């Protein structure tokens, strides 16, 4: 089995704070505002909401965007850090994988299967676990990312399966954005180190090239787990098992309408939690993730009113885990999952009909190999050898219809079919009313589905920590309605207020199989989540920037006495950045600092416990010394002690997270 991990306050008054702060901007401050470049705020062109470019204000969704400048300014270290900064999102970590919570919903141990991860518009989830990798297993260095777009809500009418609670689209940079050779090195707490070498250029024929390689390693720290606090378990301390070593290779070429992208990543990670009934504190407990993605995209304007986009992509993912069990005797068990696939996408966008923008397309993916094996190494005993092939196909149509100058109707319908599951239709409906040129009211509704993946269908190992026979699992479904108000009076100011309600049926979850230390998959749950979110952002001429985002959500799980685990009632994000001149007489005293506070409310655990809320504060200072960019980061500035809820397969109810950590990063361009 792939060993990873698996969730009150009764007032809306906290919602008022961001709105009061937003309204408190003085007339003098308004006079100091300047219209910043459109791509920085609500007028930014985004592509994720509808699979074609449109402004964030026009899109039939509430879109969040983090740019390359944000990544540099706040010192983000992983895609998980980027997503954790966005409205309505929060991240949990089980010392193996990072898991994304969306609007109060986070099923621990699901490998982010309910989030569709795209890179330059191409699906990045693998075909075994449907995993969206957002931690150190994501194979692209953050320095190579131009922006990250997130669209909350069901997206199956546009993208098909896995676009269940939201879609993440990572847009990478081109060679002209990182010109010439560049070296970046960094070092930090727990023996962490990273080095990147990249080369960007434009050739004589107009071809844009970017090639990069990154190597990172973290020694980690010794971790204490109360559930293993026994004399024969080293007092509950896992030693030298939190290490993480990764390699990333990236190449991208653009010329005229053609773009080709290659990404490869390898990660080797220790398992300190002894998940799935393993022997505690054994140095052989570790796993490796390897992923390779190749994608080509061609765009052409066939006629003045008809645009075409064609994509071809292929990928390979492999997971190899070594786990130690005392049957007896003490035995190393190896778990392997290997997936290979290729696919294609064809899309047309037409404006031939007056007041209509029609979009239609076809998607196809061929899963050429899905293999899962489980075997004891010495003596050799095989428990699982499952093989599967299959097809995934979809056809969709969308229409953006300008009913009148201030009212636009967005409709969409997609039919999708995957081998082993019934075909399904998923609609979406969006009504965008322009109150005035800078204010839009959006009424949104959509559905999504997720069929069981190969892991949930085929993984059956009757061993401690394994999955035993499960009933035939069905596709899970979600229905979401949302009302959003967005206001962007200038390029330097934006406000957002949204209310939503989601209903999930036939949720696939991992549950204990009776009184044994085995597990089973089943459609056992129905979940409802509703809430409100508010966000404001303000920038000033002098360079200051303030962003506040608040989310209140309430979830109900019909199978767990109404309590939805790992579901905080409150989420608060505050960001402030400014220029600073510590010592005007010295070049090292001029730079920018960025302060970020992320508050996560109290959460329930799977075993009925209650974890208190916490606020994490991060501080990053960046400057330029001669020709070297310097970044100094302190994370969890006040050394907050906090925990994330543990999943069912981990003995402890909660997992400790890192205290205060540091990072120094130097970047030099030749």
N, C-alpha and C positions, 0 to 999 in steps of 0.2 A: 504494500500500500504506500502511496505517496504520503510521507509523514509531514504534515504541516500542522495547522491548528484550526478549531471551529470558533446573552445578550441578555422625585416627582414634584413638587412645586406646582402650585395651581394658579399662577397669576400670569397675565399677559403683560404686566407692567414693565418687565425688562425690555420688551419690544420698543417701548417709548424712548429709551435712551438714545439709540442711533438716530431716531427721527428728530429729537430735540437738538442733538449736536449738529445734525445736518441743517436745521433751521436757524442755528445760532450764528451763522456766518455774517459778519458785519458788513455794512456798506463799504467801509474802507477796504476790507478784504476783497469784496467783489471788484473794487476798482483795480486791485492788484492782479486780478486773474488775467491769464492770457490763453487764447485758444491754442491748445497744444496740437501736435500732429494728429490727424484723425485716427490713425491706427492705434493710438494709445488708449482710447476710451470707447464710448458707446458707438461711435461712427466707424469703428474698426470693421474691416471686411472679414467675415467668418464664413467657413464652408461646411461646418459639421451639421448644422441644423437641417439643411435641405440638400446637401451634396452639391451645392453650387454657391458661388460667392454672393453674399448679401451683407448689408450692415447689420450689426448686432441689434440695432433698434428695429429693423425691418423683420428680422428672423422670427418665425413662429415658435419661439422658445426663449427662456431666460438663460443667456449664454454667459459663462465665466471664462475669462482669458487671463493667462499669466504669460508675460513676454520674456524675451531673453534678458532685457534690462532688469525686470523684476527678479529673475533667477540670480543675476549677478549682484544686484543691490542687497537682497536679503540673504545671500549666501546659501541657497538651497543645495542640498547634497544628493538628492535622489528625486525621482518622479513622485514618490510618496510624500516628500516634503512639499513639492509643488501643489499637489492635490489637497494636502491638509490645510493649505492656506486659503482654499476657495470656500465660498459661501455654501453651507449645507453639507460639507464633507468632513469626515474625520477618519483617522487611520489607526488601526491596531496592529500590534507586532507580537508574534509568538516565538521570537528568536530564530525563526526559520523563514517565514514569509510575512509580507505586509498585506493587510486587508483593508479595503476601502469601505467605509460606512457612508451611506447616502441618505440624508434626510431621516435619520433615526433608524435605518435598517442596515444591519450588518450581521450576516450569518457567518459565524466563525468557522474556519476550515473549508469554506466553499471555493477558495482560490480565485475569488473575484469573478466567478462565472456569470454573474448578473450585470457585469459591466463590459461593454464592448470597447476594446482598446484598438485604436487605429494609429498608424504612422503614415503620414501623408495621404490619408484617406483609405489605406489598405488595412484589412483586418490583421491584428497581431496576436489574437488569442490562439493557442495551440489547438490541435484536434483530438487530444486525449482527455485533458482535464478542463478544456475551455478556459484556461487560466489567462487572466490579464496580469502580467508581471509589472509591478510598480516599485519594487525595492531594488536591491543590488542585482537581482536577476534580470532587470530590464537592460537590454544589451546596447543602449545608446547613451553616451556621455551627455550630461546636461549642457555642457559648453557647445554642443552641436545642435541645440534646439532653438528655433526661432520663436515659437510660442506653443502653448498648450491650451486647447479649447475644451471646455466641458459643457455638455448639454444635458441637463437633468430631465428625467421623465422617460417614458417608454419610447423607443425609437425603432421598433420592429417594422413599422409601416415604411421606413426608409432603408433600414439595414438588415432586417431579419433577426435571427436568434441572437441571444446574448445582449442585445440593446434593451435590457430589461428595466433597469433603474436609471441608466444614463449611458452616454457615449463620451469617451475621452479620445481626442485627436491630437497627436503630437506632430507638429510641423517642423521639419528639420531645416537647418541652414544650408546655404549654398557656398561655393568656394569664394565668390566675390564678397561674402559677408565675413569670412575669416581669411583674408588674403595673405599669401606667403606662408613660410614655415612659422609655427607657433609651438611653444613648449609651456606646459602648465604642470607645476608640482605642488603638492600639499602634504601636510602632516598634521596629526591631531591626536586626541586622547585615545587610550586603549590600543596604542601601537598602530594607529591607522596611518596609511600613506597612499598616495595616488600620484600617477604621472601620466600625462597625455602629450602626444606628439601629433600635430596635424599639419597638413599642407593644403592650401587653397589657391587656385589659379584659374585664369581664363586663357584658353589657348588661342592660337592665331585664327582659328575658324569660328570663334565665338562660343566654343564649348566651355562650360563651367564645371570645374572639378574640385572635389573635396575628399581627402583621404585622411583617416585618423586612426590612432591606436591608443588604447588606455589600459593601464594595469593598476589594480587597486588591491589593498590587503588591509585587514584589521585583525589584530591579535585577539580582541575581545577581552572580557573580564571574567573572573570566576563569579558564578552566580549561586545564590542560596535559594533553595526551594523547600519550604517547610514540609511539604508532603513526602519528602524523602529523608527527613531528619531522623536517621537511625544510625547506630554504630557501624553497621555493615554497608552504609551508603555514603560514607565520607562526611557524615554529619549534615547531609543535604546540600553540600557544596559541589557543583559541577565545575571541574577544573579544566582549563584550556580547551573548552568545547564550544565557545561562542565565536570561534574564528570565522572569517569570511574572506575569500580570495577570488578575484574576478578579473577577466580579460575581455575587452571589447574592441571590435574592429568595425570600422564604418567607411563606406565609400559611396559617393553620390556624383552623378554626372547629369548635367542639363544642357541641351542644345536645341534651340528653336522649340518645337512642341514636344520633344522627347525628354523624359527624365528616367534615370535608372538608379535604384538604391539597393545597396547591400549592407546588411547588418548581421554581425555574428557576436555571440556572447557565450562565455563559459563562467560558471560560478561554482566554487567548492565551499561547502558550508558545514560546520559542525552542528550537532544536535544536543544542546545542553538539557533539554526538557525530558528526555527519555520517554517521548510520546509513544502511544500505542503499546504500552506494557513492556517497554524495553528495560534492560539492565541499566541502572543509573550509573552515571559517571564512568562510562567505558569509552576510551579514546577512539575506538573504531566506529562509533556511532556518528555517521556523516553522510552527506549526499552531494551529488553534482547535477547541476542544470546546464544543458547546452542547447542553444537555439540559433538557427540561421534563417534569415529571411532575404529573399531576392524579389524585387518588384520593378516593373517597367510601366510607365504611363505615357500615353500619347494623346495630346489634345490638338484639335483643329477646328477652325471656323469654316464649316463646309459652305455655308451661304451667309449673307448678312444676318439672317434670322435663325440659323441652325448651327449649334455647336456640338461637337462630338468629343467624348472622352473614352478611351479604351485602356484597360489595365490588364496586365498578366502578372501573376505572382506565384511563388513557390516557397515552401518552407519545410524545415525539419526541426523537431524538438525531441530531446531525450532527457529522461530523468533516471539517475542511477543512485540508489540508496543502499547503504550498508547498515544493518541494524542488528544489535546483539541481544540474544535471548538466552535465558537459562532454563532449558526444557525440563531437566538437565539432559546432557551436559551443556556447557556454555557454547553457543553456536552463533555464527554470523549468518544472518539471513539477508539475501540480496533481492531488492525490488527494482524492476526496470520497466519503464514505459517509453516507447518509441513511436513517434508519429511523423508521417511525411504526407505532403499534399501539394497540389497545384490548383490554380484557379484563374478565372478571367471575369472581367466586368466590362459591360458595354452600356454607355449612357448617352442620351441625346437631350439637349435643352433647346426648346423652340419658342420664339417670340413672334411667330408668323401671325397668330390670331390676336386681334386687337384686345388689349387689357388682360391678356392671358400669358403666363409663362408656364409652358407645359414641359414636364420632365418625365421621361420613361427610360427603363433600362432592364437589363438582364444580368444576373449574377450566377456564377456556377463555381463549385469547388469539388474536386475529386480527391477523396482521402485514399491515397494509394497504399498507405500502411498505418495500421494502429495495432500495436503489439504490447501486451502487458504480461510480464513473467514474474514469478516469485519462486525462489529456490534457496535452500540451505546450501552453503558452500562446502562444508566438510563435517560429516559426510554429505554427499550430494543427494538432495531430496527435492523434487519439483512439486510445488503445490498449485501453480497456476501457469497456464500458457494459453492466453486468449488472443486471437487474431481477428481483425475486422477490417473491412474496406467499405466504402460507401460514397454517396453523392449528396451534395447540398445544392439546391437550385432555388432561385427566386426570380420573380418578375414583378415590377412595380410601376406605378404611374402617380404623378403628382401634378397639381394645378395651383398656380398662384393667380387668383382672379381679382382684379381691381374692380370691385362692385361700384365704387365711386371714388373720387380723389382721396377721401379720408377713410376709406374702409376696404380692407383686403381680406379675401377668403382663401385660406390654405386648406386644400384637401389632399389626401393621399391614401393609397390602398396597395398592399403588397400581399402576394401569395407566395408562400414558401413551403418547401418539402425537403425533409432529410430522411435518409435511409433508416428504417426502423421506427419512424414516427409518421403520424398522419399529416397531410397537408393542412395548412392553416392560413386564414385571411386576417390581416391586421389593418385596421383603418386608423387614420388620424385626421383631426379637424382643428383648425386654428382660425380665429377671427381677430384681426388686428385693426383697431380703430385709432386713427391719428387725431387726438384731442387738439393738438396744434403741431407744428413742424418738429418740435422737440419732445413731444410727449406721446407715448403709445400705450394703449390699453389692450391686453392680449387675453383672449379666452381660448384655452387649449384643452384638448382631450385626445387621448390615444390609448392603444393597447399594445401589449408585447407578450412574447412567449419565449420559453426556453425548454427545448427537449432535453431529456437526460443525456449526458455525455457518455463516452465510452467507459470512463472510469466508474460512473454510477451504474451502467448497464452490466459490465463484464467483470469487475473486480470482485472475486469471491475467494477468500482464503480462510479456511477454518483453523486459524491459529490465534494465540493471544494477540489482541490488538487488531485482528483481521475483520473482514466483512463476510458475514455468512449469508445464506440464501435470503433474498429480499423479494417482496412482492413485485410484480411488474410495475415499474414506475412510469407515470404519465408526464406529459409536458406540463410545466407550471405556467401560469398566466397572471398578468397584472393589468389593471385598468386604472388610469390616472386622469384626474381633472385638475386644472390649474387656472387661476386668474392672476395676471401680473400687470403691474403698473410701472412703466419705465419712463424716466424723465432725464433728459440730457440738454439743459439749456445752453451750455457752451461746451467746447472741447475740454474744458478743465473741470467740469462738474457733472456728476451723474447721481441719480437716486433710483432705487428699485424697491418695490414692495410686492410680495407675491404670497398667495395662499394656495394650498394644494391638498389633495386627498388621493390616496392610493389604496387599492384593494388587491391582495394577492390570493390566488386560489391554487390548491394542489402543490404547495411549496415542497420541494424535494429537500429532505434533511437527513442528517446522520443521527441515528438514535441507538441507544444501548439495546442489545439483543438479550432480553431477559436478565438473569442474574449472572451471566457469564461475562468475561472480559472480551466480548465480541461486539460487533456493531452491525447495523443494517440500514439500508436506504429505503425511504418510503415517502409517499405523498401524504403526510400526516397533518399538515398545518394550513391554516388560513390566517392571514395577517392583514390588519388595517392600520394605516399610518396617515395622520393628517397634521398640518402645521402651517406656520407662516414664517416668512423670511423677509428681512429688510437689509438693505445695503446702501451705503453712500460713499462717494469718493470725491475728494476735493484737492485741487492742486493750485499752488500760488506761483506768481511770477518769480519770486526769490528762490524757488526750487523745493519748497516744502510740499509734502504730500501726506494726506490722511485718508485712510480707508477703514470703515467700520462695517462689519457684517454680523447680523444676529439671526439665529434660527431657533424657533420653538417648534417642537414636534412631539406628538404623542402616538405611541404604537400599542396595538392590542393583538396578542397572540392567543388564538382560541384554544390551543393545545397546552398552554403553560399557565393556566389560571389567570389569563389576561396579561401576564407580564412578558414583555418582549425584551430578551436579554441583549446586552451591549447596545442599548438604545438610550442615549442621553436625551433628557428633556430640553436642555439648553445647549446651544453652541454659540460662541462669541469669538470673533476675529477682529483684532485691532492692529493696524499698521501705521507707523509714522516714520517718515524719512526726511532728512534735511542735510544741507551742506554744513560743514563745520570747518573752522579755521583755528585749530588749537594753538598754533604758534605762527603768526604771520611772518616771522623772520626766518622760518625754516620750511623747506619744501615738503618735509614729512608731515606738517601740521594741517595740510589742506586736503579735504576729502569729503566723503558722504557717509553718514551713519544711518542705519535702518533698524528700527525697533519693532518687533512683532510679538504680540501676545495672543495665545490661542487658549480659549477656555472651553472645556468639555464638562458637561454636567454629570451628575451621579449616574451610575449604570448598574444594572442587575447582572449577576453572573448566572451561568447555566445551573449551578447547584443551589441557587436561591440566595446567594450572598449579595451584598450591596457595597459597591466601591464608591468612595466619595468623589465629587468633582475635583478638577484640578485646573490650574492655569500655568501654561508653559510660556516663558518669556525668552526670546532669542534676540541677540544683539549682533549686528555685523557692521564693520567699518571697512570701507574700501577707499583706496587712494592710489596715486601713481607716483612712483619713485623713479626718476630718470625715464627709462623705457619699460619699466616693470610695473604691471598692475598687481597691487597687493590687497588681499582680503583677509581680515581677521574676524573670526566668528566665535561667539560664545553661545552655546545652546543650553536651554534649561538654566538660564542665568542665575536663578535663585535656588538652584539645586532642589527643586520640588521632588518629593518622593511620591511616586504614583504607580499604578498598576493598570494593566489591560485585562479584561475578562479572558479566562482560558477556555479552550474548546474541550469538548467531551473526552477526547483521547488523552488529555494531559491530567495527571493526578491532582495537581494543585488547582484551586478555584480561580486564581489570579496570577498573572505573570509580572515580575518586576521589570521596570523600564529604566533607561539610562538616566543618571543624575547629570550634573553639570559636565559638559564636554567642551573642548576647544578645537579650533581648526585654523591653520595658517595656509594661505594659498598664494602662490606667485605665478604670474603669467607673463611670458616674454615673447614678443613677436620680432622675428628677424627682418 
